[in-house]
Amino acid sequence: DLSTSAGMDVLANVPDVLAIHEGIVVSAIAMGELGVTLIVSHGDYFSVFTDLEEATVTSKDKVSAGDLIGKSMAGETSEYKFHIEIWKDTEKLFPGAWISCE
């Protein structure tokens, strides 16, 4: 159900995770076996990336749309996988409109 989804899993052929919009990195936290969680502020909006192998940015870094911000974990097949959430203040939004599948 998209109206209650807190995000989506993204499968890709390459490990690169790119910023979806210009912003400032709020945090990049290693969560053990859960991988790295990365939060980027875009004013009133936040993008939250989880299941990352590594972050290539650190707290307070400025990013532009399309900048490399991390590397995703290998999935169960030959694909790479990460999770993304979009938040406006405390409201969760479906991230499909924010990401590019190029």
PAZA-696055 format. One record per atom (N, C-alpha, C): chain; atom name; x, y, z; residue in three letters. Coordinates in Angstrom, 1 decimal. Example, Ala and Ser with C-alpha at 12.3 -4.5 7.8 and 13.67 -1.06 7.14 Angstrom:
BEGIN
<site chain="A" name="N" X="13.2" Y="-5.7" Z="7.8" resn="ALA"/>
<site chain="A" name="CA" X="12.3" Y="-4.5" Z="7.8" resn="ALA"/>
<site chain="A" name="C" X="13.2" Y="-3.3" Z="7.8" resn="ALA"/>
<site chain="A" name="N" X="12.8" Y="-2.2" Z="7.1" resn="SER"/>
<site chain="A" name="CA" X="13.7" Y="-1.1" Z="7.1" resn="SER"/>
<site chain="A" name="C" X="12.9" Y="0.0" Z="7.9" resn="SER"/>
# end
This chain:
BEGIN
<site chain="A" name="N" X="0.9" Y="-1.2" Z="0.0" resn="ASP"/>
<site chain="A" name="CA" X="0.0" Y="0.0" Z="0.0" resn="ASP"/>
<site chain="A" name="C" X="0.9" Y="1.2" Z="0.0" resn="ASP"/>
<site chain="A" name="N" X="0.9" Y="2.0" Z="-1.1" resn="LEU"/>
<site chain="A" name="CA" X="1.8" Y="3.1" Z="-1.2" resn="LEU"/>
<site chain="A" name="C" X="1.4" Y="4.2" Z="-0.2" resn="LEU"/>
<site chain="A" name="N" X="0.2" Y="4.4" Z="0.2" resn="SER"/>
<site chain="A" name="CA" X="-0.2" Y="5.4" Z="1.1" resn="SER"/>
<site chain="A" name="C" X="0.4" Y="5.3" Z="2.5" resn="SER"/>
<site chain="A" name="N" X="0.8" Y="4.0" Z="2.9" resn="THR"/>
<site chain="A" name="CA" X="1.3" Y="3.8" Z="4.2" resn="THR"/>
<site chain="A" name="C" X="2.8" Y="3.4" Z="4.1" resn="THR"/>
<site chain="A" name="N" X="3.3" Y="3.3" Z="2.9" resn="SER"/>
<site chain="A" name="CA" X="4.7" Y="2.8" Z="2.8" resn="SER"/>
<site chain="A" name="C" X="5.7" Y="3.8" Z="3.4" resn="SER"/>
<site chain="A" name="N" X="6.7" Y="3.3" Z="4.1" resn="ALA"/>
<site chain="A" name="CA" X="7.7" Y="4.2" Z="4.6" resn="ALA"/>
<site chain="A" name="C" X="8.9" Y="4.3" Z="3.7" resn="ALA"/>
<site chain="A" name="N" X="8.8" Y="3.7" Z="2.5" resn="GLY"/>
<site chain="A" name="CA" X="9.9" Y="3.8" Z="1.6" resn="GLY"/>
<site chain="A" name="C" X="9.8" Y="2.7" Z="0.6" resn="GLY"/>
<site chain="A" name="N" X="10.9" Y="2.5" Z="-0.1" resn="MET"/>
<site chain="A" name="CA" X="11.0" Y="1.4" Z="-1.1" resn="MET"/>
<site chain="A" name="C" X="12.4" Y="0.8" Z="-1.2" resn="MET"/>
<site chain="A" name="N" X="12.5" Y="-0.4" Z="-1.5" resn="ASP"/>
<site chain="A" name="CA" X="13.7" Y="-1.1" Z="-1.8" resn="ASP"/>
<site chain="A" name="C" X="14.1" Y="-0.8" Z="-3.3" resn="ASP"/>
<site chain="A" name="N" X="15.3" Y="-0.5" Z="-3.5" resn="VAL"/>
<site chain="A" name="CA" X="15.8" Y="-0.2" Z="-4.9" resn="VAL"/>
<site chain="A" name="C" X="16.8" Y="-1.3" Z="-5.3" resn="VAL"/>
<site chain="A" name="N" X="16.6" Y="-1.9" Z="-6.4" resn="LEU"/>
<site chain="A" name="CA" X="17.5" Y="-2.9" Z="-7.0" resn="LEU"/>
<site chain="A" name="C" X="18.2" Y="-2.2" Z="-8.2" resn="LEU"/>
<site chain="A" name="N" X="19.5" Y="-2.4" Z="-8.3" resn="ALA"/>
<site chain="A" name="CA" X="20.3" Y="-1.7" Z="-9.3" resn="ALA"/>
<site chain="A" name="C" X="21.4" Y="-2.6" Z="-9.8" resn="ALA"/>
<site chain="A" name="N" X="21.9" Y="-2.3" Z="-11.0" resn="ASN"/>
<site chain="A" name="CA" X="23.0" Y="-3.1" Z="-11.6" resn="ASN"/>
<site chain="A" name="C" X="24.4" Y="-2.6" Z="-11.2" resn="ASN"/>
<site chain="A" name="N" X="24.4" Y="-1.4" Z="-10.6" resn="VAL"/>
<site chain="A" name="CA" X="25.7" Y="-0.8" Z="-10.1" resn="VAL"/>
<site chain="A" name="C" X="25.5" Y="-0.4" Z="-8.6" resn="VAL"/>
<site chain="A" name="N" X="26.6" Y="-0.4" Z="-7.8" resn="PRO"/>
<site chain="A" name="CA" X="26.4" Y="-0.1" Z="-6.4" resn="PRO"/>
<site chain="A" name="C" X="26.3" Y="1.4" Z="-6.1" resn="PRO"/>
<site chain="A" name="N" X="26.5" Y="2.3" Z="-7.0" resn="ASP"/>
<site chain="A" name="CA" X="26.5" Y="3.7" Z="-6.7" resn="ASP"/>
<site chain="A" name="C" X="25.1" Y="4.2" Z="-6.3" resn="ASP"/>
<site chain="A" name="N" X="25.1" Y="4.9" Z="-5.1" resn="VAL"/>
<site chain="A" name="CA" X="23.9" Y="5.6" Z="-4.6" resn="VAL"/>
<site chain="A" name="C" X="24.1" Y="7.1" Z="-4.8" resn="VAL"/>
<site chain="A" name="N" X="23.1" Y="7.7" Z="-5.4" resn="LEU"/>
<site chain="A" name="CA" X="23.3" Y="9.1" Z="-5.7" resn="LEU"/>
<site chain="A" name="C" X="22.3" Y="10.0" Z="-5.0" resn="LEU"/>
<site chain="A" name="N" X="22.7" Y="11.2" Z="-4.7" resn="ALA"/>
<site chain="A" name="CA" X="21.8" Y="12.2" Z="-4.0" resn="ALA"/>
<site chain="A" name="C" X="20.7" Y="12.5" Z="-5.0" resn="ALA"/>
<site chain="A" name="N" X="19.4" Y="12.6" Z="-4.4" resn="ILE"/>
<site chain="A" name="CA" X="18.3" Y="12.8" Z="-5.2" resn="ILE"/>
<site chain="A" name="C" X="18.0" Y="14.3" Z="-5.4" resn="ILE"/>
<site chain="A" name="N" X="18.6" Y="15.1" Z="-4.6" resn="HIS"/>
<site chain="A" name="CA" X="18.4" Y="16.6" Z="-4.7" resn="HIS"/>
<site chain="A" name="C" X="19.5" Y="17.2" Z="-3.9" resn="HIS"/>
<site chain="A" name="N" X="19.7" Y="18.5" Z="-4.2" resn="GLU"/>
<site chain="A" name="CA" X="20.8" Y="19.2" Z="-3.4" resn="GLU"/>
<site chain="A" name="C" X="20.4" Y="19.2" Z="-1.9" resn="GLU"/>
<site chain="A" name="N" X="21.4" Y="19.2" Z="-1.0" resn="GLY"/>
<site chain="A" name="CA" X="21.1" Y="19.2" Z="0.4" resn="GLY"/>
<site chain="A" name="C" X="22.4" Y="19.1" Z="1.2" resn="GLY"/>
<site chain="A" name="N" X="22.2" Y="18.8" Z="2.5" resn="ILE"/>
<site chain="A" name="CA" X="23.3" Y="18.7" Z="3.4" resn="ILE"/>
<site chain="A" name="C" X="23.1" Y="17.4" Z="4.2" resn="ILE"/>
<site chain="A" name="N" X="24.2" Y="16.7" Z="4.3" resn="VAL"/>
<site chain="A" name="CA" X="24.2" Y="15.4" Z="5.0" resn="VAL"/>
<site chain="A" name="C" X="24.1" Y="15.7" Z="6.5" resn="VAL"/>
<site chain="A" name="N" X="23.0" Y="15.1" Z="7.1" resn="VAL"/>
<site chain="A" name="CA" X="22.8" Y="15.2" Z="8.5" resn="VAL"/>
<site chain="A" name="C" X="23.6" Y="14.2" Z="9.3" resn="VAL"/>
<site chain="A" name="N" X="23.6" Y="12.9" Z="8.8" resn="SER"/>
<site chain="A" name="CA" X="24.3" Y="11.9" Z="9.4" resn="SER"/>
<site chain="A" name="C" X="24.6" Y="10.7" Z="8.5" resn="SER"/>
<site chain="A" name="N" X="25.7" Y="10.0" Z="8.8" resn="ALA"/>
<site chain="A" name="CA" X="26.1" Y="8.8" Z="8.2" resn="ALA"/>
<site chain="A" name="C" X="26.5" Y="7.8" Z="9.3" resn="ALA"/>
<site chain="A" name="N" X="25.7" Y="6.8" Z="9.6" resn="ILE"/>
<site chain="A" name="CA" X="25.9" Y="6.0" Z="10.8" resn="ILE"/>
<site chain="A" name="C" X="26.0" Y="4.5" Z="10.4" resn="ILE"/>
<site chain="A" name="N" X="27.1" Y="3.9" Z="10.8" resn="ALA"/>
<site chain="A" name="CA" X="27.3" Y="2.5" Z="10.6" resn="ALA"/>
<site chain="A" name="C" X="26.4" Y="1.7" Z="11.6" resn="ALA"/>
<site chain="A" name="N" X="25.6" Y="0.8" Z="11.2" resn="MET"/>
<site chain="A" name="CA" X="24.6" Y="0.1" Z="12.0" resn="MET"/>
<site chain="A" name="C" X="25.0" Y="-1.4" Z="12.1" resn="MET"/>
<site chain="A" name="N" X="26.2" Y="-1.8" Z="12.0" resn="GLY"/>
<site chain="A" name="CA" X="26.7" Y="-3.2" Z="12.1" resn="GLY"/>
<site chain="A" name="C" X="26.2" Y="-3.9" Z="10.9" resn="GLY"/>
<site chain="A" name="N" X="25.5" Y="-5.1" Z="11.1" resn="GLU"/>
<site chain="A" name="CA" X="25.1" Y="-5.9" Z="10.0" resn="GLU"/>
<site chain="A" name="C" X="24.0" Y="-5.3" Z="9.2" resn="GLU"/>
<site chain="A" name="N" X="23.4" Y="-4.2" Z="9.7" resn="LEU"/>
<site chain="A" name="CA" X="22.3" Y="-3.5" Z="8.9" resn="LEU"/>
<site chain="A" name="C" X="22.9" Y="-2.5" Z="7.9" resn="LEU"/>
<site chain="A" name="N" X="24.2" Y="-2.4" Z="7.9" resn="GLY"/>
<site chain="A" name="CA" X="24.9" Y="-1.5" Z="7.0" resn="GLY"/>
<site chain="A" name="C" X="24.9" Y="-0.1" Z="7.5" resn="GLY"/>
<site chain="A" name="N" X="25.1" Y="0.9" Z="6.6" resn="VAL"/>
<site chain="A" name="CA" X="25.2" Y="2.3" Z="6.9" resn="VAL"/>
<site chain="A" name="C" X="23.8" Y="2.9" Z="6.6" resn="VAL"/>
<site chain="A" name="N" X="23.4" Y="3.8" Z="7.5" resn="THR"/>
<site chain="A" name="CA" X="22.2" Y="4.7" Z="7.3" resn="THR"/>
<site chain="A" name="C" X="22.7" Y="6.1" Z="7.1" resn="THR"/>
<site chain="A" name="N" X="22.1" Y="6.7" Z="6.0" resn="LEU"/>
<site chain="A" name="CA" X="22.6" Y="8.0" Z="5.6" resn="LEU"/>
<site chain="A" name="C" X="21.3" Y="8.9" Z="5.5" resn="LEU"/>
<site chain="A" name="N" X="21.4" Y="10.1" Z="6.1" resn="ILE"/>
<site chain="A" name="CA" X="20.3" Y="11.0" Z="6.1" resn="ILE"/>
<site chain="A" name="C" X="20.7" Y="12.3" Z="5.5" resn="ILE"/>
<site chain="A" name="N" X="20.0" Y="12.8" Z="4.5" resn="VAL"/>
<site chain="A" name="CA" X="20.3" Y="14.1" Z="3.8" resn="VAL"/>
<site chain="A" name="C" X="19.1" Y="15.0" Z="4.0" resn="VAL"/>
<site chain="A" name="N" X="19.4" Y="16.2" Z="4.4" resn="SER"/>
<site chain="A" name="CA" X="18.4" Y="17.3" Z="4.6" resn="SER"/>
<site chain="A" name="C" X="18.2" Y="18.1" Z="3.3" resn="SER"/>
<site chain="A" name="N" X="17.0" Y="18.3" Z="2.9" resn="HIS"/>
<site chain="A" name="CA" X="16.7" Y="19.1" Z="1.7" resn="HIS"/>
<site chain="A" name="C" X="15.7" Y="20.2" Z="2.1" resn="HIS"/>
<site chain="A" name="N" X="16.1" Y="20.9" Z="3.1" resn="GLY"/>
<site chain="A" name="CA" X="15.1" Y="21.9" Z="3.7" resn="GLY"/>
<site chain="A" name="C" X="14.1" Y="21.2" Z="4.5" resn="GLY"/>
<site chain="A" name="N" X="12.8" Y="21.3" Z="4.1" resn="ASP"/>
<site chain="A" name="CA" X="11.7" Y="20.6" Z="4.9" resn="ASP"/>
<site chain="A" name="C" X="11.7" Y="19.1" Z="4.6" resn="ASP"/>
<site chain="A" name="N" X="12.4" Y="18.6" Z="3.7" resn="TYR"/>
<site chain="A" name="CA" X="12.4" Y="17.2" Z="3.3" resn="TYR"/>
<site chain="A" name="C" X="13.7" Y="16.6" Z="3.7" resn="TYR"/>
<site chain="A" name="N" X="13.6" Y="15.2" Z="4.0" resn="PHE"/>
<site chain="A" name="CA" X="14.8" Y="14.4" Z="4.3" resn="PHE"/>
<site chain="A" name="C" X="14.7" Y="13.2" Z="3.4" resn="PHE"/>
<site chain="A" name="N" X="15.9" Y="12.8" Z="2.9" resn="SER"/>
<site chain="A" name="CA" X="16.0" Y="11.5" Z="2.2" resn="SER"/>
<site chain="A" name="C" X="16.8" Y="10.6" Z="3.2" resn="SER"/>
<site chain="A" name="N" X="16.3" Y="9.4" Z="3.4" resn="VAL"/>
<site chain="A" name="CA" X="17.0" Y="8.5" Z="4.3" resn="VAL"/>
<site chain="A" name="C" X="17.3" Y="7.2" Z="3.5" resn="VAL"/>
<site chain="A" name="N" X="18.6" Y="6.9" Z="3.5" resn="PHE"/>
<site chain="A" name="CA" X="19.1" Y="5.7" Z="2.8" resn="PHE"/>
<site chain="A" name="C" X="19.6" Y="4.7" Z="3.8" resn="PHE"/>
<site chain="A" name="N" X="19.1" Y="3.4" Z="3.7" resn="THR"/>
<site chain="A" name="CA" X="19.6" Y="2.4" Z="4.6" resn="THR"/>
<site chain="A" name="C" X="20.1" Y="1.2" Z="3.7" resn="THR"/>
<site chain="A" name="N" X="20.7" Y="0.3" Z="4.4" resn="ASP"/>
<site chain="A" name="CA" X="21.3" Y="-0.9" Z="3.8" resn="ASP"/>
<site chain="A" name="C" X="22.4" Y="-0.6" Z="2.8" resn="ASP"/>
<site chain="A" name="N" X="23.2" Y="0.5" Z="3.2" resn="LEU"/>
<site chain="A" name="CA" X="24.4" Y="0.8" Z="2.4" resn="LEU"/>
<site chain="A" name="C" X="25.6" Y="0.1" Z="2.9" resn="LEU"/>
<site chain="A" name="N" X="26.5" Y="-0.3" Z="1.9" resn="GLU"/>
<site chain="A" name="CA" X="27.7" Y="-0.9" Z="2.3" resn="GLU"/>
<site chain="A" name="C" X="28.7" Y="0.2" Z="2.9" resn="GLU"/>
<site chain="A" name="N" X="28.6" Y="1.4" Z="2.3" resn="GLU"/>
<site chain="A" name="CA" X="29.4" Y="2.5" Z="2.8" resn="GLU"/>
<site chain="A" name="C" X="28.8" Y="3.8" Z="2.4" resn="GLU"/>
<site chain="A" name="N" X="29.2" Y="4.8" Z="3.2" resn="ALA"/>
<site chain="A" name="CA" X="28.8" Y="6.2" Z="2.8" resn="ALA"/>
<site chain="A" name="C" X="30.1" Y="6.9" Z="2.2" resn="ALA"/>
<site chain="A" name="N" X="29.9" Y="7.7" Z="1.2" resn="THR"/>
<site chain="A" name="CA" X="31.1" Y="8.4" Z="0.6" resn="THR"/>
<site chain="A" name="C" X="31.1" Y="9.8" Z="1.0" resn="THR"/>
<site chain="A" name="N" X="30.1" Y="10.2" Z="1.9" resn="VAL"/>
<site chain="A" name="CA" X="30.0" Y="11.5" Z="2.4" resn="VAL"/>
<site chain="A" name="C" X="30.0" Y="11.5" Z="3.9" resn="VAL"/>
<site chain="A" name="N" X="30.2" Y="12.6" Z="4.6" resn="THR"/>
<site chain="A" name="CA" X="30.1" Y="12.7" Z="6.0" resn="THR"/>
<site chain="A" name="C" X="29.2" Y="13.8" Z="6.5" resn="THR"/>
<site chain="A" name="N" X="28.9" Y="13.8" Z="7.7" resn="SER"/>
<site chain="A" name="CA" X="28.0" Y="14.8" Z="8.3" resn="SER"/>
<site chain="A" name="C" X="28.5" Y="16.2" Z="7.9" resn="SER"/>
<site chain="A" name="N" X="27.5" Y="17.1" Z="7.5" resn="LYS"/>
<site chain="A" name="CA" X="27.7" Y="18.5" Z="7.1" resn="LYS"/>
<site chain="A" name="C" X="28.2" Y="18.7" Z="5.7" resn="LYS"/>
<site chain="A" name="N" X="28.4" Y="17.6" Z="5.0" resn="ASP"/>
<site chain="A" name="CA" X="28.8" Y="17.7" Z="3.6" resn="ASP"/>
<site chain="A" name="C" X="27.7" Y="18.3" Z="2.8" resn="ASP"/>
<site chain="A" name="N" X="27.9" Y="19.2" Z="1.8" resn="LYS"/>
<site chain="A" name="CA" X="26.9" Y="19.7" Z="0.9" resn="LYS"/>
<site chain="A" name="C" X="26.9" Y="18.8" Z="-0.3" resn="LYS"/>
<site chain="A" name="N" X="25.7" Y="18.4" Z="-0.8" resn="VAL"/>
<site chain="A" name="CA" X="25.6" Y="17.5" Z="-2.0" resn="VAL"/>
<site chain="A" name="C" X="24.7" Y="18.2" Z="-3.0" resn="VAL"/>
<site chain="A" name="N" X="24.9" Y="17.8" Z="-4.2" resn="SER"/>
<site chain="A" name="CA" X="24.0" Y="18.2" Z="-5.3" resn="SER"/>
<site chain="A" name="C" X="23.4" Y="17.0" Z="-5.9" resn="SER"/>
<site chain="A" name="N" X="22.3" Y="17.2" Z="-6.6" resn="ALA"/>
<site chain="A" name="CA" X="21.6" Y="16.1" Z="-7.2" resn="ALA"/>
<site chain="A" name="C" X="22.5" Y="15.3" Z="-8.1" resn="ALA"/>
<site chain="A" name="N" X="22.6" Y="14.0" Z="-8.0" resn="GLY"/>
<site chain="A" name="CA" X="23.4" Y="13.2" Z="-8.8" resn="GLY"/>
<site chain="A" name="C" X="24.8" Y="12.9" Z="-8.2" resn="GLY"/>
<site chain="A" name="N" X="25.2" Y="13.6" Z="-7.1" resn="ASP"/>
<site chain="A" name="CA" X="26.4" Y="13.3" Z="-6.5" resn="ASP"/>
<site chain="A" name="C" X="26.5" Y="11.9" Z="-5.9" resn="ASP"/>
<site chain="A" name="N" X="27.6" Y="11.2" Z="-5.9" resn="LEU"/>
<site chain="A" name="CA" X="27.8" Y="9.9" Z="-5.3" resn="LEU"/>
<site chain="A" name="C" X="27.8" Y="10.2" Z="-3.8" resn="LEU"/>
<site chain="A" name="N" X="26.9" Y="9.5" Z="-3.1" resn="ILE"/>
<site chain="A" name="CA" X="26.8" Y="9.6" Z="-1.6" resn="ILE"/>
<site chain="A" name="C" X="27.1" Y="8.3" Z="-0.9" resn="ILE"/>
<site chain="A" name="N" X="27.1" Y="7.2" Z="-1.6" resn="GLY"/>
<site chain="A" name="CA" X="27.3" Y="5.9" Z="-1.0" resn="GLY"/>
<site chain="A" name="C" X="27.3" Y="4.8" Z="-2.0" resn="GLY"/>
<site chain="A" name="N" X="27.6" Y="3.6" Z="-1.4" resn="LYS"/>
<site chain="A" name="CA" X="27.6" Y="2.3" Z="-2.2" resn="LYS"/>
<site chain="A" name="C" X="26.6" Y="1.4" Z="-1.5" resn="LYS"/>
<site chain="A" name="N" X="25.8" Y="0.7" Z="-2.4" resn="SER"/>
<site chain="A" name="CA" X="24.8" Y="-0.2" Z="-1.8" resn="SER"/>
<site chain="A" name="C" X="25.4" Y="-1.6" Z="-1.6" resn="SER"/>
<site chain="A" name="N" X="24.6" Y="-2.3" Z="-0.8" resn="MET"/>
<site chain="A" name="CA" X="25.1" Y="-3.7" Z="-0.5" resn="MET"/>
<site chain="A" name="C" X="24.7" Y="-4.6" Z="-1.7" resn="MET"/>
<site chain="A" name="N" X="25.4" Y="-5.7" Z="-1.9" resn="ALA"/>
<site chain="A" name="CA" X="25.0" Y="-6.7" Z="-2.9" resn="ALA"/>
<site chain="A" name="C" X="23.8" Y="-7.4" Z="-2.4" resn="ALA"/>
<site chain="A" name="N" X="22.8" Y="-7.6" Z="-3.4" resn="GLY"/>
<site chain="A" name="CA" X="21.6" Y="-8.3" Z="-3.1" resn="GLY"/>
<site chain="A" name="C" X="21.8" Y="-9.8" Z="-3.1" resn="GLY"/>
<site chain="A" name="N" X="20.6" Y="-10.5" Z="-3.1" resn="GLU"/>
<site chain="A" name="CA" X="20.7" Y="-11.9" Z="-3.1" resn="GLU"/>
<site chain="A" name="C" X="21.1" Y="-12.5" Z="-4.5" resn="GLU"/>
<site chain="A" name="N" X="20.9" Y="-11.7" Z="-5.5" resn="THR"/>
<site chain="A" name="CA" X="21.3" Y="-12.1" Z="-6.9" resn="THR"/>
<site chain="A" name="C" X="22.6" Y="-11.2" Z="-7.2" resn="THR"/>
<site chain="A" name="N" X="22.8" Y="-11.0" Z="-8.5" resn="SER"/>
<site chain="A" name="CA" X="23.9" Y="-10.1" Z="-8.8" resn="SER"/>
<site chain="A" name="C" X="23.6" Y="-8.7" Z="-8.7" resn="SER"/>
<site chain="A" name="N" X="22.4" Y="-8.3" Z="-8.3" resn="GLU"/>
<site chain="A" name="CA" X="22.0" Y="-6.9" Z="-8.2" resn="GLU"/>
<site chain="A" name="C" X="22.5" Y="-6.3" Z="-6.9" resn="GLU"/>
<site chain="A" name="N" X="22.5" Y="-5.0" Z="-6.8" resn="TYR"/>
<site chain="A" name="CA" X="22.7" Y="-4.3" Z="-5.6" resn="TYR"/>
<site chain="A" name="C" X="21.4" Y="-3.8" Z="-5.1" resn="TYR"/>
<site chain="A" name="N" X="21.3" Y="-3.6" Z="-3.7" resn="LYS"/>
<site chain="A" name="CA" X="20.1" Y="-3.2" Z="-3.1" resn="LYS"/>
<site chain="A" name="C" X="20.3" Y="-2.2" Z="-2.0" resn="LYS"/>
<site chain="A" name="N" X="19.4" Y="-1.2" Z="-1.9" resn="PHE"/>
<site chain="A" name="CA" X="19.3" Y="-0.3" Z="-0.8" resn="PHE"/>
<site chain="A" name="C" X="17.9" Y="0.1" Z="-0.6" resn="PHE"/>
<site chain="A" name="N" X="17.6" Y="0.7" Z="0.5" resn="HIS"/>
<site chain="A" name="CA" X="16.3" Y="1.2" Z="0.9" resn="HIS"/>
<site chain="A" name="C" X="16.3" Y="2.7" Z="1.0" resn="HIS"/>
<site chain="A" name="N" X="15.2" Y="3.3" Z="0.5" resn="ILE"/>
<site chain="A" name="CA" X="15.2" Y="4.8" Z="0.5" resn="ILE"/>
<site chain="A" name="C" X="13.8" Y="5.2" Z="1.1" resn="ILE"/>
<site chain="A" name="N" X="13.8" Y="6.2" Z="1.9" resn="GLU"/>
<site chain="A" name="CA" X="12.6" Y="6.9" Z="2.4" resn="GLU"/>
<site chain="A" name="C" X="12.7" Y="8.4" Z="2.2" resn="GLU"/>
<site chain="A" name="N" X="11.6" Y="9.0" Z="2.0" resn="ILE"/>
<site chain="A" name="CA" X="11.5" Y="10.5" Z="1.9" resn="ILE"/>
<site chain="A" name="C" X="10.5" Y="10.9" Z="3.0" resn="ILE"/>
<site chain="A" name="N" X="10.9" Y="11.9" Z="3.7" resn="TRP"/>
<site chain="A" name="CA" X="10.1" Y="12.5" Z="4.8" resn="TRP"/>
<site chain="A" name="C" X="10.0" Y="14.0" Z="4.6" resn="TRP"/>
<site chain="A" name="N" X="8.8" Y="14.5" Z="4.8" resn="LYS"/>
<site chain="A" name="CA" X="8.5" Y="16.0" Z="4.9" resn="LYS"/>
<site chain="A" name="C" X="8.1" Y="16.2" Z="6.3" resn="LYS"/>
<site chain="A" name="N" X="9.1" Y="16.9" Z="7.0" resn="ASP"/>
<site chain="A" name="CA" X="8.9" Y="17.0" Z="8.5" resn="ASP"/>
<site chain="A" name="C" X="8.7" Y="15.6" Z="9.1" resn="ASP"/>
<site chain="A" name="N" X="7.5" Y="15.3" Z="9.6" resn="THR"/>
<site chain="A" name="CA" X="7.3" Y="14.0" Z="10.2" resn="THR"/>
<site chain="A" name="C" X="6.4" Y="13.1" Z="9.3" resn="THR"/>
<site chain="A" name="N" X="6.0" Y="13.6" Z="8.1" resn="GLU"/>
<site chain="A" name="CA" X="5.2" Y="12.8" Z="7.2" resn="GLU"/>
<site chain="A" name="C" X="6.0" Y="12.0" Z="6.2" resn="GLU"/>
<site chain="A" name="N" X="5.7" Y="10.7" Z="6.1" resn="LYS"/>
<site chain="A" name="CA" X="6.4" Y="9.9" Z="5.1" resn="LYS"/>
<site chain="A" name="C" X="5.8" Y="10.0" Z="3.8" resn="LYS"/>
<site chain="A" name="N" X="6.6" Y="10.1" Z="2.7" resn="LEU"/>
<site chain="A" name="CA" X="6.2" Y="10.2" Z="1.4" resn="LEU"/>
<site chain="A" name="C" X="6.7" Y="9.0" Z="0.5" resn="LEU"/>
<site chain="A" name="N" X="6.0" Y="8.7" Z="-0.5" resn="PHE"/>
<site chain="A" name="CA" X="6.4" Y="7.6" Z="-1.4" resn="PHE"/>
<site chain="A" name="C" X="7.6" Y="8.2" Z="-2.2" resn="PHE"/>
<site chain="A" name="N" X="8.8" Y="7.5" Z="-2.2" resn="PRO"/>
<site chain="A" name="CA" X="9.9" Y="8.1" Z="-2.9" resn="PRO"/>
<site chain="A" name="C" X="10.0" Y="7.9" Z="-4.4" resn="PRO"/>
<site chain="A" name="N" X="9.0" Y="7.2" Z="-5.0" resn="GLY"/>
<site chain="A" name="CA" X="9.1" Y="6.9" Z="-6.4" resn="GLY"/>
<site chain="A" name="C" X="9.2" Y="8.1" Z="-7.3" resn="GLY"/>
<site chain="A" name="N" X="8.6" Y="9.2" Z="-6.9" resn="ALA"/>
<site chain="A" name="CA" X="8.6" Y="10.5" Z="-7.7" resn="ALA"/>
<site chain="A" name="C" X="10.0" Y="11.2" Z="-7.6" resn="ALA"/>
<site chain="A" name="N" X="10.8" Y="10.8" Z="-6.6" resn="TRP"/>
<site chain="A" name="CA" X="12.0" Y="11.5" Z="-6.3" resn="TRP"/>
<site chain="A" name="C" X="13.2" Y="10.8" Z="-6.9" resn="TRP"/>
<site chain="A" name="N" X="13.1" Y="9.6" Z="-7.3" resn="ILE"/>
<site chain="A" name="CA" X="14.3" Y="8.9" Z="-7.8" resn="ILE"/>
<site chain="A" name="C" X="14.3" Y="8.6" Z="-9.3" resn="ILE"/>
<site chain="A" name="N" X="15.4" Y="8.6" Z="-9.9" resn="SER"/>
<site chain="A" name="CA" X="15.6" Y="8.3" Z="-11.3" resn="SER"/>
<site chain="A" name="C" X="16.1" Y="6.9" Z="-11.5" resn="SER"/>
<site chain="A" name="N" X="15.6" Y="6.2" Z="-12.5" resn="CYS"/>
<site chain="A" name="CA" X="16.0" Y="4.8" Z="-12.8" resn="CYS"/>
<site chain="A" name="C" X="17.0" Y="4.8" Z="-14.0" resn="CYS"/>
<site chain="A" name="N" X="17.8" Y="5.8" Z="-14.1" resn="GLU"/>
<site chain="A" name="CA" X="18.8" Y="5.8" Z="-15.2" resn="GLU"/>
<site chain="A" name="C" X="20.0" Y="4.9" Z="-14.9" resn="GLU"/>
# end
